[in-house]
Amino acid sequence: MPANLALPFPGGNAGGDFGSDGSIGRAAILGIFMFTGVETALAVSGSFTALAIVAALACVMVYFIGCAAALRLRATNIAVAGTPVRIPGLPLIAAIGIGSMLWVTA
C-alpha cells in the first residue's frame, strides 16, 4: 500500500475499501456500478433535471465529507507527510462549509 494511504485506521488500512495490493474493494466497485447505472438510466430516459440533481447531490456529499474529514484529521492530529498546515479558524470554516452544503441540499 502506498505510504500516503497508510493512515492509522482500525485494521491498519485506509478505511477498509483498499486492499493490501492497492486494489479497490467490493463495496467501492458496487458503489461505482450503482452510481453509473442510475446516471445512465437517467441520461437515456432524457430526464436531465433528475440527472442534474443526482450529480449535484453527489458533489455536495463529497464536499460535506471533506469538511467533516478536515475537522476529524485535525482533532486526531493525523499527519501523513510531515507537519500539517495549521489553518486558523478551521472549525469555523468547516462549519460554514457543512452548513452551506446542508442549505444547498434543502
N, C-alpha and C positions, 0 to 999 in steps of 0.2 A: 504494500500500500504506500502511496506517496506520502512523504513526510507532512505535507500540508493538510492531509486528511486524517492524520493520526491524532485526533483530539481525544481528550480523556472522557469518553462516554462509557456507560456501563457496557461491559463486554469487550472494551478496548478498541472498538471500531467507530467509524463516523456515522453514528445513528442507526446502524444495523442494515441499511439498504445497500451498502457496498461490501462486496466480498473481499476476501484476503488478496485476491488477484486483481482487484480494481474493477471487477465487473459489477454491473447493476443487478440488484436482486429482483426476485419475482414481484414484489409489491410495486416497485418503481415501473417495471415493464407493464404490469396490469394497469397502472395509472396512465401511462403513456398511451396504451391502446384504447382505454376508455375515453380519454380526452380526444384522441384522434377520431374515434368513431362518432362521438357526439358532434364534433366540429364538422366532420364530413357529411353526416346526415343533415345538419342544419344548412350547410353550404349547398348540397344537392337539392334540398327541398325549396331553396330560394328564400328562406326565412333570414334575411340579412339582419333584421332587428334582433332576433334571438341570438344569432351568431355574434353580433357586436356586444350584446350583454354578457354572454358567456366569456368572451375574450377579455372584456373589461374587468369582470369579477375575478378572473384568473390573475390579472395584473395586480388588482387590489389585494388579493390574498398574498401574493409574493411580497408586496411592499409591506403589508401588515406583519408578516412573519419576519421580514428583515429588521423592522423596527424592534420587535419583541426580542429577536436574537441579539441585537446590539446591546440591549439592556441586560440580557442574561449573561452574555460574554463578559461584559464589564463587571457585573455583580460577582461572578465567579472568578474573575481575574485570569481568564484564559488568554494566553499569548502563544501563537504558533510559531511566528518568525520574529523573534526579538521583542523588544519593548513596544507595546501598542501605543498608538497615538491617543492621548487623553483629551477628548473633546469636551471643553467646558460646556455645561448645560445639556449634556447628552440626555439625561432623563426628561427634561422639558421638551427637547427636540423630538425625541421618540414618542412622547405622549401626544404632541401635536400631530405627528405623522399617523399614529394609531387612531387618534380622534378624527382626523380628516378622512382616513380610509373608512371608518365607521359611518361618517357622514355621507361619503360617496356611495356606500352600499345602501343606505336608507332611502 
